[in-house]
């Protein structure tokens, strides 16, 4: 539940901030008549993300055991690559994202309202597709119960509420710290998804070492193992290769993230506020 809540909260708030920046710029530019096209693009992106998630689930359910192992393994690896790139992209682009979006809106409006819908669709759609893939991969790492779904819905609802409150300036959140903390947490979640994908490929025989265990408590997993599995992806049975990749991935990504992250990087909302103040 915690991992799906974190993913949906982080990704949902990013999408909400992007939408907020686009809406605020149109309102400030006295172009409110174009808002319906913006929302049409956002709605289309949301529908596409849902369809993509449904396609992933449908494909997984209709494959053979070996086919499902290959599909789960490759989608997990793809999800880790995307979410890792997203975390570092957000860290690097926080200073300029508002200006980039403003420029895209200005260009789109010269081409027509449907071009504006396309800008909204592409800006939000990428977040939606990444979220669907990562959530699907994360769902495969946990037991099939209602907790992950509850975490997903709670995270999305929280992201929407926070996004609205931030847009209306009803609350203030240090978004630099928020994205720093959630970025670190997402890298930990991604490490769990990564070793799950490795495990699927090992069980299929595509990667060797499936019987070389670092530990194996499958005969009786206690509460501690359940918590570690649901939070950090540390399962009751891990191969030596899985453990090695887990440690290596976290060592590299966390070191790079903490070393390269500016302590006072402007956030998208701060950039929006600054542009409004300078207008």
C-alpha positions as semicolon CSV with decimal commas, in nm:
position;residue;x (nm);y (nm);z (nm)
1;X;0,000;0,000;0,000
2;X;0,280;0,242;0,090
3;X;0,461;0,203;-0,242
4;X;0,150;0,248;-0,458
5;X;0,047;0,548;-0,246
6;X;0,389;0,705;-0,292
7;X;0,396;0,645;-0,668
8;X;0,047;0,783;-0,731
9;X;0,101;1,080;-0,496
10;X;0,433;1,182;-0,650
11;X;0,329;1,129;-1,012
12;X;-0,018;1,273;-0,955
13;X;0,117;1,588;-0,795
14;X;0,365;1,636;-1,080
15;X;0,078;1,614;-1,328
16;X;-0,132;1,849;-1,113
17;X;0,148;2,106;-1,104
18;X;0,189;2,091;-1,481
19;X;-0,185;2,140;-1,528
20;X;-0,182;2,424;-1,273
21;X;0,100;2,602;-1,456
22;X;-0,083;2,573;-1,789
23;X;-0,415;2,691;-1,644
24;X;-0,257;2,982;-1,456
25;X;-0,073;3,100;-1,767
26;X;-0,390;3,095;-1,979
27;X;-0,586;3,280;-1,709
28;X;-0,310;3,537;-1,662
29;X;-0,290;3,584;-2,039
30;X;-0,667;3,644;-2,065
31;X;-0,708;3,333;-2,279
32;X;-0,967;3,155;-2,069
33;X;-1,163;3,064;-2,381
34;X;-0,887;2,814;-2,457
35;X;-0,919;2,634;-2,123
36;X;-1,173;2,383;-2,258
37;X;-0,918;2,265;-2,514
38;X;-0,655;2,231;-2,244
39;X;-0,890;2,020;-2,031
40;X;-0,979;1,811;-2,336
41;X;-0,611;1,729;-2,380
42;X;-0,575;1,645;-2,010
43;X;-0,883;1,420;-2,017
44;X;-0,758;1,239;-2,327
45;X;-0,421;1,180;-2,160
46;X;-0,596;1,037;-1,852
47;X;-0,807;0,802;-2,063
48;X;-0,497;0,686;-2,252
49;X;-0,317;0,609;-1,924
50;X;-0,614;0,401;-1,803
51;X;-0,632;0,213;-2,133
52;X;-0,258;0,146;-2,120
53;X;-0,286;0,008;-1,767
54;X;-0,578;-0,210;-1,875
55;X;-0,379;-0,336;-2,176
56;X;-0,086;-0,432;-1,953
57;X;-0,315;-0,624;-1,718
58;X;-0,507;-0,794;-2,000
59;X;-0,185;-0,899;-2,174
60;X;-0,042;-1,039;-1,852
61;X;-0,355;-1,244;-1,777
62;X;-0,367;-1,400;-2,122
63;X;-0,009;-1,523;-2,147
64;X;0,135;-1,862;-2,064
65;X;0,333;-1,897;-1,742
66;X;0,666;-1,851;-1,921
67;X;0,525;-1,574;-2,133
68;X;0,392;-1,395;-1,826
69;X;0,730;-1,426;-1,656
70;X;0,900;-1,270;-1,956
71;X;0,637;-0,996;-1,979
72;X;0,653;-0,918;-1,607
73;X;1,031;-0,916;-1,611
74;X;1,071;-0,689;-1,912
75;X;0,797;-0,445;-1,804
76;X;0,956;-0,423;-1,459
77;X;1,294;-0,338;-1,610
78;X;1,135;-0,083;-1,844
79;X;0,946;0,075;-1,555
80;X;1,266;0,110;-1,352
81;X;1,446;0,277;-1,642
82;X;1,159;0,522;-1,696
83;X;1,103;0,613;-1,332
84;X;1,476;0,654;-1,267
85;X;1,504;0,885;-1,568
86;X;1,192;1,072;-1,453
87;X;1,330;1,132;-1,102
88;X;1,653;1,278;-1,237
89;X;1,475;1,472;-1,513
90;X;1,250;1,637;-1,255
91;X;1,550;1,727;-1,042
92;X;1,731;1,878;-1,340
93;X;1,434;2,052;-1,503
94;X;1,265;2,203;-1,197
95;X;1,428;2,540;-1,263
96;X;1,293;2,575;-1,616
97;X;0,978;2,366;-1,649
98;X;0,737;2,659;-1,611
99;X;0,916;2,863;-1,878
100;X;0,924;2,565;-2,113
101;X;0,550;2,510;-2,072
102;X;0,475;2,879;-2,127
103;X;0,674;2,873;-2,449
104;X;0,490;2,564;-2,572
105;X;0,154;2,725;-2,495
106;X;0,246;3,044;-2,681
107;X;0,355;2,844;-2,984
108;X;0,044;2,623;-2,972
109;X;-0,195;2,918;-2,955
110;X;-0,051;3,059;-3,276
111;X;-0,135;2,726;-3,442
112;X;-0,486;2,689;-3,303
113;X;-0,672;2,553;-3,001
114;X;-0,624;2,191;-3,102
115;X;-0,249;2,244;-3,086
116;X;-0,300;2,361;-2,726
117;X;-0,492;2,041;-2,653
118;X;-0,197;1,850;-2,795
119;X;0,045;2,033;-2,564
120;X;-0,168;1,944;-2,261
121;X;-0,204;1,586;-2,384
122;X;0,169;1,537;-2,434
123;X;0,268;1,712;-2,110
124;X;0,030;1,508;-1,895
125;X;0,025;1,194;-2,108
126;X;0,389;1,115;-2,046
127;X;0,330;1,127;-1,672
128;X;0,023;0,905;-1,711
129;X;0,195;0,637;-1,919
130;X;0,496;0,628;-1,687
131;X;0,266;0,600;-1,386
132;X;0,061;0,318;-1,541
133;X;0,372;0,117;-1,628
134;X;0,539;0,170;-1,292
135;X;0,221;0,096;-1,097
136;X;0,163;-0,222;-1,297
137;X;0,519;-0,335;-1,229
138;X;0,485;-0,245;-0,860
139;X;0,153;-0,431;-0,831
140;X;0,332;-0,744;-0,953
141;X;0,575;-0,725;-0,661
142;X;0,307;-0,744;-0,391
143;X;0,031;-0,983;-0,297
144;X;-0,295;-0,947;-0,486
145;X;-0,509;-0,789;-0,215
146;X;-0,692;-0,462;-0,173
147;X;-0,409;-0,274;0,002
148;X;-0,216;-0,171;-0,314
149;X;-0,538;-0,051;-0,480
150;X;-0,631;0,147;-0,169
151;X;-0,286;0,307;-0,170
152;X;-0,326;0,398;-0,538
153;X;-0,665;0,564;-0,490
154;X;-0,557;0,744;-0,174
155;X;-0,243;0,875;-0,343
156;X;-0,430;1,004;-0,647
157;X;-0,696;1,170;-0,431
158;X;-0,428;1,334;-0,217
159;X;-0,244;1,458;-0,527
160;X;-0,560;1,616;-0,669
161;X;-0,644;1,786;-0,339
162;X;-0,290;1,915;-0,291
163;X;-0,276;2,035;-0,651
164;X;-0,599;2,234;-0,615
165;X;-0,494;2,384;-0,283
166;X;-0,154;2,482;-0,417
167;X;-0,309;2,643;-0,724
168;X;-0,544;2,844;-0,505
169;X;-0,256;2,919;-0,268
170;X;-0,460;2,786;0,021
171;X;-0,158;2,595;0,149
172;X;0,219;2,625;0,118
173;X;0,443;2,326;0,070
174;X;0,819;2,326;0,027
175;X;0,805;2,146;-0,306
176;X;1,183;2,128;-0,333
177;X;1,193;1,914;-0,019
178;X;0,882;1,721;-0,124
179;X;1,031;1,613;-0,456
180;X;1,368;1,549;-0,293
181;X;1,219;1,313;-0,033
182;X;0,976;1,143;-0,271
183;X;1,250;1,113;-0,532
184;X;1,466;0,924;-0,285
185;X;1,172;0,707;-0,181
186;X;1,082;0,631;-0,544
187;X;1,436;0,513;-0,611
188;X;1,399;0,268;-0,322
189;X;1,065;0,147;-0,462
190;X;1,225;0,117;-0,807
191;X;1,499;-0,101;-0,659
192;X;1,232;-0,342;-0,535
193;X;1,064;-0,347;-0,878
194;X;1,403;-0,405;-1,041
195;X;1,487;-0,714;-0,839
196;X;1,134;-0,846;-0,890
197;X;1,191;-0,825;-1,266
198;X;1,527;-0,999;-1,227
199;X;1,357;-1,270;-1,022
200;X;1,092;-1,327;-1,291
201;X;1,359;-1,365;-1,557
202;X;1,559;-1,596;-1,332
203;X;1,255;-1,816;-1,269
204;X;1,198;-1,832;-1,644
205;X;1,559;-1,939;-1,700
206;X;1,652;-1,631;-1,903
207;X;1,902;-1,525;-1,636
208;X;2,108;-1,781;-1,437
209;X;2,132;-1,811;-1,059
210;X;1,771;-1,887;-0,968
211;X;1,878;-2,144;-0,706
212;X;2,167;-1,946;-0,558
213;X;1,994;-1,779;-0,264
214;X;2,128;-1,507;-0,040
215;X;1,844;-1,612;0,194
216;X;1,523;-1,808;0,168
217;X;1,255;-1,778;0,437
218;X;0,969;-1,894;0,216
219;X;0,874;-2,163;0,466
220;X;0,747;-1,900;0,706
221;X;0,770;-1,527;0,647
222;X;0,700;-1,314;0,950
223;X;0,572;-0,962;0,996
224;X;0,919;-0,810;0,949
225;X;0,965;-0,973;0,609
226;X;0,614;-0,867;0,506
227;X;0,689;-0,505;0,598
228;X;1,028;-0,510;0,424
229;X;0,874;-0,664;0,112
230;X;0,588;-0,416;0,095
231;X;0,806;-0,114;0,169
232;X;1,153;-0,181;0,029
233;X;1,097;-0,476;-0,204
234;X;1,310;-0,706;0,012
235;X;1,136;-1,040;-0,031
236;X;1,146;-1,347;0,190
237;X;1,358;-1,519;-0,076
238;X;1,631;-1,335;-0,267
239;X;1,902;-1,471;-0,489
240;X;2,260;-1,355;-0,469
241;X;2,219;-1,180;-0,806
242;X;1,905;-0,998;-0,691
243;X;2,070;-0,877;-0,371
244;X;2,382;-0,766;-0,557
245;X;2,180;-0,569;-0,815
246;X;1,962;-0,420;-0,540
247;X;2,264;-0,288;-0,349
248;X;2,442;-0,168;-0,665
249;X;2,136;0,016;-0,801
250;X;2,069;0,196;-0,472
251;X;2,435;0,280;-0,418
252;X;2,467;0,437;-0,763
253;X;2,133;0,617;-0,787
254;X;2,115;0,749;-0,431
255;X;2,474;0,872;-0,441
256;X;2,417;1,046;-0,775
257;X;2,084;1,192;-0,665
258;X;2,213;1,333;-0,336
259;X;2,537;1,460;-0,486
260;X;2,380;1,633;-0,785
261;X;2,070;1,773;-0,618
262;X;2,083;2,151;-0,552
263;X;1,979;2,237;-0,198
264;X;1,763;2,528;-0,307
265;X;1,639;2,429;-0,654
266;X;1,331;2,627;-0,758
267;X;1,022;2,413;-0,799
268;X;0,768;2,430;-1,079
269;X;0,525;2,617;-0,854
270;X;0,795;2,858;-0,743
271;X;0,886;2,921;-1,107
272;X;0,522;2,989;-1,187
273;X;0,493;3,233;-0,898
274;X;0,811;3,410;-1,003
275;X;0,691;3,449;-1,361
276;X;0,363;3,591;-1,238
277;X;0,537;3,838;-1,012
278;X;0,762;3,955;-1,297
279;X;0,474;3,993;-1,542
